[in-house]
Amino acid sequence: MRRAGTGTGGAAVAVAVAVPLLLLLLLLARSPPVAAGDGKKSDARLVSEQFSQAPQKLAFYSWYGSARLFHFRVPPDTVLLRWLLQVSRGSGPTCTNMEITVYFRYGAPPVINPLGTSFPDNTSVQPSFLLKMLHSNASVNISHPAPGDWFVAAHLPPSSHKIEVKGFVPTCAYIFQPDMLVVRVVEVSILEPDVPFPQTLLSHPSYLKVFVPEYTQELRLELQGCASNGSLGCPVSLTVGSATLPGNFQKVLTCSGPTQACRLLLPSPPWDRWLQVTAKSLAGPRVSVAFSAVAALTACRPWSVNFQHLLQSSPNQSSNASTGLLPPTPSYQDLDRRGRVGGGPFCLRSFPVLREDVDVVSVRFQPLDRVSVLVQSDMPSVMRLNLNTGMDSGGSLTISMRVNKTAIANTSVVACVTAASPLLSFNASLSCTTAFFQGHPLSLSASSPTANLIIPYPETDNWYLSLQLMCPERPEECEQASVLVETTLYLVPCLNDCGPYGQCLLLRRHGYLYAGCSCKAGWRGWSCTDNSTAQTAAQQKAAALLLTLSNLVFLAPIAISVHRSLLVEASVYAYTMFFSTFYHACDQPGEAVLCILNYDTLQYCDFLGSGVSIWVTILCMARLKAALKYVLFLLGALVFAMSLQLDRRAAWNTMGPCLFAIVVMVTMWAYRCGRRRHCYPPSWQRWVFYLLPGISMAAVAITIYTSMMTSDNYYYTHSIWHMLLAGSAAFLLPPREQHTKPWACSQKLTCHYEICKNHRDELYTVT
C-alpha cells in the first residue's frame, strides 16, 4: 500500500477531505431546527450524517444496464436530505461538455426510458424525477424524505450505436459520484392516539410523529384550542407524510381561518409505520401560536378466512384443494350480508397469501385456501403481497385476474393495487387513491373478463390487491351476489424472459440485484417488445446467411495452404472458418439461431481463431526455419489464449502479438535484402499481383473493423471483414519452396492401399 506523502499529494488529500466538511457545515447552517423554542437549544437536537459510495464510470445509454445505479438508505426522522452530485472527466482532446441525466426514486430503482420506446401492454409506469447536469457539480434538496431505500441512476446521452474496439480509439472517461448528506432529529415528539399534545410555535417548526398500526381505516388529525397571542385564529400550516420521488403525496393543511378547530382526514393511511407531522407557524416573527394536536385512529376489523380445516384435513383432501375450488368454509356462512359476526362490524375480507421464493428476484404468490378469491359487494376482499424484503424491487410485479363470464353477467368487479395500505372504500368514481399513494385500478366485466397489470420495479413495501363487487345499474342485485375471481400473482426478473429477441440479465450493485433486458435484431423497449425498428424474419435470415456463409471464403487459403504443403496454416484456417461460422449462427436472435456449443465457448474460439490466423500468416511470410516457425506458432497460440482470457475485446491483446510478428517478418526480409543485395521478395510479379493486393485487403479490413462497424450495419461490415481477412491470407501466403513437391501418393502397398508422403526436406533453408 502506498503511503500518503507530503507536498502536492498531501495538499490534494487535504482538499478532498475539506470539501465534504465544508459542504456539511453549509448544510447545518441552512438546516431548520427541530422544535419550537430557542434556536440554540434546537440545534442540539440535530444530528448530521454523510454517506458516500465509490464513483462509477458513466456510459452512453443503449439499455438499462448502461445506467449506473447507486443505492442509499435514509435513516428515520430525517428532516433534510441533500444529494451532492459530482462529475469529473478526463483531460484528453475528446473530453467535452456532456449532458448527464440523473434520476432519483424512493423504494426502487427508477424506471427510465431515454430512447422513448414503448412499454408492454398493461404496464403502469410513473414518470421519473430527473435532473440534467451540464456542469461538474449539482445538488438536490428534499425536505422530510421518506426513510428507507433511495436509488440514484445516471447515464450519458444515448449511444451512437458505433461498435468501438476497446483500447484502439481514445475515449473520455466521465466519473460520477453522489454523496448523501442528511440532517435528522434525535428526539421527536410522539402523538398518542386521542391524547391532546400541547404545542407552542414561535418562528421554528415543530416536528411530531404518530404511529399508524395495521388495520387502520382512517386517521384524523385535529388542532384544538388554537390561538395566536391570546386571540382567536390558527395561522398554522400542517404537513403530514414524507416526501417520495417521483410522486409526492404529502398532505398540507393550512389553518388560517378564525375557527378554533382544524381537521385533516386521511383514509387508508400507511400501515405499521411512523407518520411524520410538521407544524409550522404562519404568523409573523416573534408571534407565538398555541394549540393542542390530537390524533384519532379509526380501527378496521378484518375478517380472515379460517384455515383450521386445512390443518385437520387428510393429504388427499389437501391435494384436491390445490387443484380445484373448495366449497365455502363455515366462516363464510357465519358472515351475514351486513358484514357482522356477533355484532362487530368488518371493513375488509382478508385472504392470507403464501409467498414462495422461486429464484433470485422471482416470487410466486397464491392464496392458501383456494385458487380463486371470493368477492362480494359489502366489503373489499384484500390480499397482501409481501415485497418488503429489500431484494424484491429489482423485478416486475405481474398481476393477472380472470372471472367467469356467466358469473358476472350484470355486475362488475373493480380492483385496486396499492402499496403500504389497501383501498378500503370503493366509490362510484372508482378512484384508486389512498392517503399517500396513487394506486393502479383494474376492472372485470362480462365484456372484459380478464385484466392484467405489470409494475416494473415495485417499491419495497407491502402491496395490497383489493377487490369488490359493483352493480352500477342495479345495486340491489349485488346484495346476494358473489363472484370467484381467479388470480395469478408473481414477481419475475424480466417479463416473459424478454421474449425471443432479448436476453434477461441480472445486474448487481454491491449486494443489490436487479434485472434488465438486452434486446437484439432491432427490437427495443423495457421487455424488448417495441418493434418500431425491428428486423423482419427475412432480414434476420439474410443477416445470418451473410455472417455464416462469408466464412466460406476461408476455403481459398485452406486450399492454397494444402497445395503448398503448409498444413499447420491450413488447419488454423479450417479452425477459424468452423468456429466463426457456428459462433455467428449462435449469435443471431429469434428464428435464425443455431448453437452447437455454449455461446461463450463459441465466441472465445472465434476470437482465438481470428488472432492466430493473422499470426501464422505473417510468420509464414517471414520464411523462417521450420523448427523456429513451429515454435513461434505454438507460443503465439498460447499467448493469444492467455490474453483473450484476460479481455477478449481489448484491441492490443490481438494487435500486440501481430505487431511482433510483423517485426519478425520485416527483420527477416531486411536480412535477406542485405545478404543478397537485392530487394526481397525479388520478383516484381510477387509484389504487384500478390503482396500489394493482400496488404490492401488487410488494411481495408482493419479500417472496417476499427472504425466503420455499427450495430445497424454489423451484418454487412462484419461479413466483409470475414471475406477480406480470408482473401488477404490467400494472397499473402508465400509460394511453395523450390525443392518441395506437392503432396502425392508415391508408394503403393501390395494390398493396394496408398501412403501419402511429404517429400519436403525439413532441414532445407531458403536462401
N, C-alpha and C positions, 0 to 999 in steps of 0.2 A: 504494500500500500504506500502510495506517495505521500510524504509528509507535507503539511502546509508550510510554505515558506514566507519570507518577508518580501518587501518591495511591492512591485505591481501585483503579484499574485495575492499577497495578504490584503492589499487595498481592495482588490476585486471581491474577495471573500467578505470584507467588512461592508462594502457597499451592498452586496447581496443580502446580508443579514439586516442592514439598516433600513432598506426599503420596506420590507414587510412590517417592521416595527413602527416605522413612520406612518404607514397606512393604518395600522392598528390603532395608533394614537389618534389619528384623524377620525376613525370610526367611533372611538369612545367619546371624542369631543362633540360629535353630532348625534350621539345616541340619546333617546329620550329617557327620562328617569322612570322608575318603576311605579311609584305610587305618589299620591298627593303628599305635600309637606315640603320640608326644606330640601333644596336641591342637593346640598352636601350629604344629607342623610340618605337621599335616594340613590346617589352614585355608589354608595357602599353595597347596594343590593345587586348591582350589575356585575356580571362575570363575562369577560370576553375570551373567546377561543378562536384559534386559527387552524384550518385543516387544508392540507395540500396533497396533491398526487403527482406522480412522476410525469413529466411532459411527454407528449407524443408527437410524432411527425405526421403532419396533415397530408392528405391525398386528394387528388381530384375525384369528384364524385362520379361513380358509374353504377354502384348498387349500394345496399345498406352497409355492407362490410367496408366500404370506403370511408364511412364516417367514424371518427374516433370518439369513443364513449368514455365518460367519466362518471363514477358512482360515488356519491357522498351521502352522509347520514346526518340530518339536522337534529340536534338534541331537543328534548322537550323544553317548554317555557321559553322559547326563543322569541325575542321581540323585534330583532332586526337581523336580516341576512344580507350580506353583501358579497357578490361574486366579483373577484378581481381577475380579469382576463388579460393574459399577456401573450403576445406573439413575437417571436424572434425569427429572423430569416438570415440566410447566408449572405455573403458579400460578393458573390460572383456576378458576372455581367448579365446572366439570365434572371437574376433576382430583381423583380419589380414589385410594385404595389399590387397586392392581390386581395380581392374581396373574400372575406372569410365569413361563413354563415355559422352561427352558434345557436343551438336550440336548448330550451330548458323545459323540464317537465317533472312533476311530482308523482311519485309512486311507481313509475315505469319508464322505460326508455321512450324518447319522443318518436312518434310516428311521422316520418318526414317524406316528402315527395318533391324533391327539387326538379325532377325531369318532367313533372306534370303528367304522369302516366295515370291510367285508370286502375281502381281497386276492384277486387272481385265483387260480384253481386252480393247484396245484403251485408255489406261491410260498413260498420259505423266508425267513422274517423273524425276526430276533433282536430281543428287546425292547431298547429303547434305555435308556441310562443318562441319567436326567433329574434335574433339581433345580427345585423350585418356590420362587420368591422372593416373599416378602411385604414385604420391606424394600428399602431402596435399595442395599444392598451385601451381597455374599456372597463366599465363597471356597471353592475345591475344591482339595484337595491330592492328588497322585498320586506315589507313590514309584516310582522306576525306570520311568519311562514309556518306551514303545517309541519309538525315533527315527523321524521321518518326518512324514507329513501327519496333522494333527489338525483336527477340524471342530467348531465350536460353532454351534448354531442356537437361536434364541429367538423367541417369539411371545407375544401376549396371548391371553386366553381366546377360545373360538370366537365368531365374529361373530353378531350377531342377524339377519343377512340383510336388514337395512334398507338401502335404497338412499338414500344421503345425497348431496345436492347439494354439490359441493365449494365451500367458502368461504361457504356460507349458514348452516350450523349451527355454532356454536363447538365445537371439539373439543379434546381434551387430547393433547399430544404426549408420548410416553414414549420416551426416548432410552436405548439400551442400548450399552454399550461393555465388551468383555472385554480385559483385559491379561494377558499371559502372562509369568510370572517363572520362570526356570529356574536351577538350580544344577547345573553339570556338572563332571566330573572332567577335569583336564588330563592326568594320567598314570595309566593303568590297567595293572595287572599282566596280562600275557598268559600264558595257559596253552598251552604247546606240547604237541601230542599225544605221549603216552607218556613225558613228561618230568616227573618229580616236581618240584613247586614248593613249597618250604618256606614256611610262614606261622606267625606268632605273633600271637595275638589278645590284647588286653588288654580295654579297655572299649569300643573303637570297632570297627566292622565293617571288613572288608577287601573291596575291590572288584576283581574279576577279570573276564576275558572270554576266550572261546575262539572261534576261527573254525571254522565248520562249512562245509566245501566242498560242492560239488554232488555228488550221488550218494552221500550218507552214509546208510547204513541204520540205524545205531544209534550213540548217544553214551552213553558210560559215564563218570560222574564218581565218583571214589573219594577218600576221605580215609584216608591211611595213616599209621601211627605216631602216632596222635592220643593226647595225654596232657595232663593238667591238673596243673600244678605238680609234675611228675615222677611222678604216679600214673596208673594206667590209667583209661580213660574218655574220652569225647569229647563234652563239652557244647557242641556247635556246631550252629547252625541254618544250613542251606544253602538259599538261594533262587536258583532258576535261571529265567531268562527275564525278559521285560519286561512291564509292565502295559499292557493294552489295554482299551478300552471299546467296546462294553458287556460283552463277555466277557473274563475274565481267567483264563488257564490257566497261570499261574506254578506251578512245582513247588517244593514246600518239603520239604526232607529234614531231619529232626531226629535228630541222632546223640547220644543221651543214654545209651545202654547202655554196658556195660563192655567191649564189643568194641573192638579197635583199628582195624578196617576198617569203613567205612560207604560204601555204594554207592547210586547213583541211575542207573537205566537209562532212557534216553529214546529210544523208537523213532520213526523218521521225524522227526528234528529239522529245523528250518527250514534250507533250503539257501542256501549262498552269502551268509552274513552272520555278523556277530559276535553271540555269545550271552553275555549278561551273567550273571555269577555273583557272588552276595553271600554272604560268610561272616560270621556274627555269633556272638559268644561268648554262651553261656547260663550261664556261671559268674558268680559274684558279682563285685563291683568289686575291682580290683587283683588278680585271679586270671588268670594267663596260661594260654593254651591253645595248644599247639604241634601242628602236623600238616603233612602234605605232601599237596597237592592234585594229582591225576593225572587227566588227560582222555584217554580212549581212544576212537578212532573206528573203526567197522566200515564198510569201503567197500562200496558196492553197484556191481557191474559191470553196466552197461546193455548190452542187445543192441539195436542200432539197425538199422532197415531199410536195405538197400543200394540207393541210388538211382542207381548208375552207369549202369544200363541205360536210365534216363530221359534222361540226357545224351547217350547214344550212339544213341538211337532216332531214327527219322525223324519228320518233322512229322505224318505220317498216324498213326503209332503213338501219338504224344503226344495227338492228338485222340481216339483211341479210348480212351486211358487215362482221359480226363476224362469219358467218357460211360458207361463200363461198368467191370466188375471185372476187374482184371488177374489172370493166373494167378500162382500162388505164385512168388516170386523164388527164386534159388538160395540166398539167405540163410536162407529158411525150411527148405530141405532140409538145410542144414548143421546146423541146430539139432535135437538129439535130444530125446527125451522127458524126459530128466533135466535139460535146460536147460544143457548144457555144449557148448562148442566148443573143441576142443583141450585138454580137461581143466579149463578155467576155469569156475567157477560164474557163473551170471547170476541177477539178482534182479528184473529187470523187462525188459519189451519196449517199447522207446521208439519212438514214431511221430512223426516230425517233422511240425510243423503250419505251414502257411502263413498268415501274418497279412495280411489285405487291408483296408486302411483305405478305407472307402466314403465316409464323410462325417464331420461333427462328431459325436463320441460314437457312431460307427457303425462296427463292425468285423466282418468275417467270417473265420472260422477253418475251414480244411479240410486234411485230410491230403494230403501231397504225392504219395503213391504211388497212392492209391485212394480211392474214396468210402467204403468200409467198412473197419473195423478188425478184424483177426484177434484173437480172444480164445480163450485156452486155459486149462487148469487148473493148469499147472505154475508160472506166474508171472503177475503182473498186466501188462496192456497199458496203457501210460501215454501220455497226450497232454498236452503243456504248452501253456497258453494265456497268452500274454504280455499282461498287463494292468498293467504297471508303468511306463507312460509318464507317469503323473501326471494324465492327462486322460481316463482310461477309467473312473473311479469314479463318473461322473455319469450313467450309463445303467443298463440292465438286462441282465444276462448270462442268455442263454437257451440251454439245452442240451436237445436232443431226440435220443432214441435209438430205433431200430426194428430188429427182428430177425424173420427168417422163422419162422413157427410150426413148420413141419416140421423145421427145423434145430435146434430147441430143445425137442423133444418131452419128453425125460426129464431135461433139465438146466435150469439157470437161470444167468443172468448177473447178477452183482452189481457195482455201480459205486459209486464214492465220489468226490465233488468236494471238493477241499481247496485251501487256499492255502498258499504257502511251501514245501510239500513234499508228495509223493504218499503215499498209503497203500500200503505195500508188503507187508503181511501181512493177508490176509483170514482171519477165523476163523469158527467156527460161529455165534457171536453176531452176526455182521455189524456189528460196532462200527466206526463210521466216524470214528475219532478219531486224530489224530497227536499229536506231543509237546505242541504248544501250540495246537491248532486243532480245533474240533468241525466235522467235515465234514458234507456233505449226502449221505445214502445214496439209492441208486436200485437198482432190480432189474427184470429182464426174465425172463419165463417164457412158456410156451405159453398160459396164460390171460390174461396181460397182455404182449403183445409190444411195446408201446410204453411209453416213460417220458419225462416232461418235467420240467424244473426251471427255475425262474425265480428269479434272485438280484438283487433291486433294489439298486443302488449297491454293487457288489462292491468289496472293499478293493483298494487299489493294491498289487499283488503279482503273482507268477507263480502262476497257478491250474493245477491238475492234475486230469485225469479219469483215474481208474484203473478198469480193468475186469478181471474174472476169471471163469472158468467154474467153477461149483459143481455138485456132484451130491450132495445131502444124503442121498438114499436109497441109491444105488449108487455109491460113489466110484470103483469100478473102471471104470465107463463113461466117466469123464472123462479117462482116461489117453490115449485115442486120439481124443478128440473135439476139434473146433474149430468155432467159430461166427464168422460175419462179422456185425458189428454196424454198422449204418449210423448215422452221427452227423451232426447239424446243430448247429453251434456259431456263435453270433453275439452281438454286443453292439449293442443298439439304444437310442436315447434314451428311447422310450416303447414299451411292449408293445402291439403291434397298432395303433400310432399313436393310442392312447387310444380306439379304437373309434369308432362312428358318433355317440356322444353326448359326445365330448370333443375337446379340442384339445391337441396336444403343443406345449409352449412351451419354448424354450431360455432358461434363466436364467443370469445372469453375475454373478460376484462378483470384481471386478478381472479377472484373466486366467483365472479358473477358470470352466468351463461345466458346467452340469448341467441336467437336463430334469425337467419335471413336467407333469401332466395337469390341465387346467382343464375341469371337467365341466359339462354343461347338462341341461336337461329333468328335473331332479331326480335324475339319476344321480350317484353318488358313488364314492369309493374311489380306490385308488392308480392304477388304469388305467381308471377310470370303468366298472367292472363291477358295482358294488353297486346293485341296482335296488330296494332296500327303500323308497325314497321317489320312485321314478321315475314319470314320467307315461306313461300309455298312449298308443298311437298315436292313439286318438280324442281324447284330451286335447290332444295336440300339434297335431292338425289344427284343433281348435276354437280353440286359442290363436293359431295362425297366421291363421285367418279373422278373429278378433276384432281383431288388431293391424293387419291389412291392410284389411279392409272398413270399419273405423271411420273410415278416411281419406276415405271417400266422402261424409261429411258436408261436406267442403270444396266439394262441388258447389253447396251453398246459397250461400256467399259468392261463389263464382265467377259464378253466375247473377245474383245481385243486383248485382255489380260491372259485369257486361256491360250489364245493363238500365239502370244509372245512368251509363253511359259512363265507368266507372273501369277502363280497360283495363289500366293498369300494375298495379293491385291485383289484377285478375283473373288476370294472368299469374303474379304471385307466388304466389297461392293454388294455381294449377294446378301450378306447380313444386313447391311443398311437398307437395301431395297425391301427385304422381307418385313423388317420391323417398322420401317416408315410407312409401308402400305397398311399394315394392320393397326398401327397406332392412330393414323388418321381415320381409319374405318371405325375405330372405337371412340374417337373424339367427336363424332357427329351426334347431334341431338335428334330426338324424335324417331322417325321411322328408319332412316338410313343409318343404322348403327350396328356394328358387329365387333364384339370383344372376345378374342381368343384367350387373353390373359388379363390379369389385373391392369387397370388403366395406368397406374403409377409405374408398373413394370414396363409396359409398352412405351411409355414416354421416356423413361430412363434409357431403354435400349435404342430408341430412335435418336436421342441426343448423342449417345455414345457412338453409334454407328456413323453419324454425320461427322463428328470430330475426328474419329480415327480414319475415315475415308480421306479427308483432306490431309491428314498426317502421312499416311502411306503413299499418297500420290506425290507429295512434294519430295519425300525421301527417295522414292523410286526415281524421280527425275535427277537426283544427285548422283546416281550411278555409283553407289558405294560398293565395297566388297560385300559379298553375300553374308558372311558371318556378322559383320558390323551392322549391315542393314537390318537383319532379322533381330538382332539385339535391340536396336533402336525401335523397331516395330513393336516389340513386346514392352519395352519400357514406356513408350508413348501411350500404348493402350492402358497400362497400369496408371499412368499419371492422369489420363482422361477419366478413368473410373473413379479415382480419388477426388478430383476437382469437381466432377459433376455430382458426386455425393454431397460435397460441401454446399454447392449452389449451382444447380444445373442451368440457370438462366443468366448467370453472370457472363458478360462478353469476354473478359480476359481469361476465363477458365478454358475457353476454346482458342482464343487468339494467341495466348501466350505460347503454348506448345507449337502452334502453327508458325509463328514468327521465328521460333528457334529452328524449326525445320527449314524455313526459308534461308536463314543464316547459314545453315549447314550446306544447303544446295548452292548458294551463291559462292561460298568458300570453295567448294569442290570445283565449280565451274571456273572460278578465278585461278585456281591452282592449275587446272588443265590448260587454261589460256596462257599462263606464264610458262608452263613447261613446253607447250607446243609452239608458242609464239604465234598463235592463231586463235581467232575467236572460236568459242565453244558454245553451242554445237556448231560445227564448221559449215554445214550445209545451209545455204540461204533458203532452200525449199522448206527445210525444217522450221525455220523462223517464220516464214510467210504463211505456210499452209497449216501449221500445227501450233506452234508456240503462241504467236500473236492472237489467233482466234481463241485459243484456250484461255490465255490470260485475260482477254477482253470479256469472255463469258464469265470468268471468275469475278472480275471487277464489277460487272453489271449485277451479278448475283449478290455480292456483298452489299452493293448500294441498295438494292431492293430489300434485302434482309434487315438492314440497319436503319433505313430512313423512309421507306415507302409503304410499309405494311400498316394497315389499319384493320379494325375489326370488321369493317364493311367490305373491304377488298381482299381480305385474308385468303379466301379460297382461290383467287386468281393469282395474286402475287406469290403466295407460298407454292403454288403449283409451278409457276415459272421458276422459282428458286430451285425446286427439285430438278427440273429439266436442265437448267443452266449448270447446276452442280455436277450432274452426271455427264452432261456434254463436255464440260471443261476437263473432267477426268479422262474422257475418251480422247481428247485432243492432246492432252499434256503427257500421257503415258509415253515413255521412251520406246524407240524401236527395239526389235529383237537383236540381241548381240550377234555378231557375225559368225562366231564359232558355235552357236547354239541352234540346234534344229528344233522344229516344232514337234509337239507330241505325236508319236507314231507307234504303230504296233509292229515291232521289228523281230519278234521272236515268237514262234508258234510251237506249241507242245504237241506231242503225239496224240493227245486226247482232243485236239482241235480247239483248245482254249488259248486265248491270246493274252500276253503280258505286255502292258504299256510301259515303256521305259523312257525316262527323261535322259537325253544324251548330253545335257548341259554339264560342262566342267565347272564344278563349284569353285575351283582354285583359279579360274581364269579371271584376269584383271583387265578391265577396259583401259586402254591407253590412248 
